[in-house]
Amino acid sequence: MSVVTEASARPTALRRCMLSFGAFFARPWVRIAVRTIYYLAILIGLLLIYGKGDFSTPPFIYQGF
């Protein structure tokens, strides 16, 4: 026979938060929105890092041959 106490019957606050977080991200529109924001952040970061650079090709090294 198993004795269930009140503490083990109720989920903790952390467990409730994790369950509601999981239920929120189970919605398809939320996953699409978060993924879109993620990829936009990557593109913006790459533009900030490499956007001002000079991408012209360097001179040919072996011009003396």
QUIWODA-V128871 format. One record per residue. SS is DSSP state (H for helix, E for strand, C for the rest). PSI is psi as a letter, one per 30 degrees, with the letter a starting at -180 (none if undefined). BURIAL is + if it has 9 or more other ideal C-beta (glycine too) atoms within 8 Angstrom, else -. Layout:
ss={SS | SS}
psi={PSI | PSI}
burial={BURIAL | BURIAL}
This chain:
ss={C | C | C | C | C | H | H | H | H | C | C | C | H | H | H | H | H | H | H | H | H | H | H | H | H | C | C | H | H | H | H | H | H | H | H | H | H | H | H | H | H | H | H | H | H | H | H | H | H | H | C | C | C | C | C | C | C | C | C | C | C | C | C | C | C}
psi={k | k | k | j | l | e | e | f | e | k | k | l | e | e | e | e | e | e | e | e | e | e | e | e | f | f | k | e | f | e | e | e | e | e | e | e | e | e | e | e | e | e | e | e | e | e | e | e | e | g | f | g | l | j | g | l | k | l | l | k | e | h | f | f | none}
burial={- | - | - | - | - | - | - | - | - | - | - | - | - | - | - | + | - | - | + | - | - | - | - | - | + | - | - | - | - | + | + | - | - | + | - | - | - | - | - | - | - | - | - | - | - | + | - | - | - | - | - | - | - | - | - | - | - | - | - | - | - | - | - | - | -}
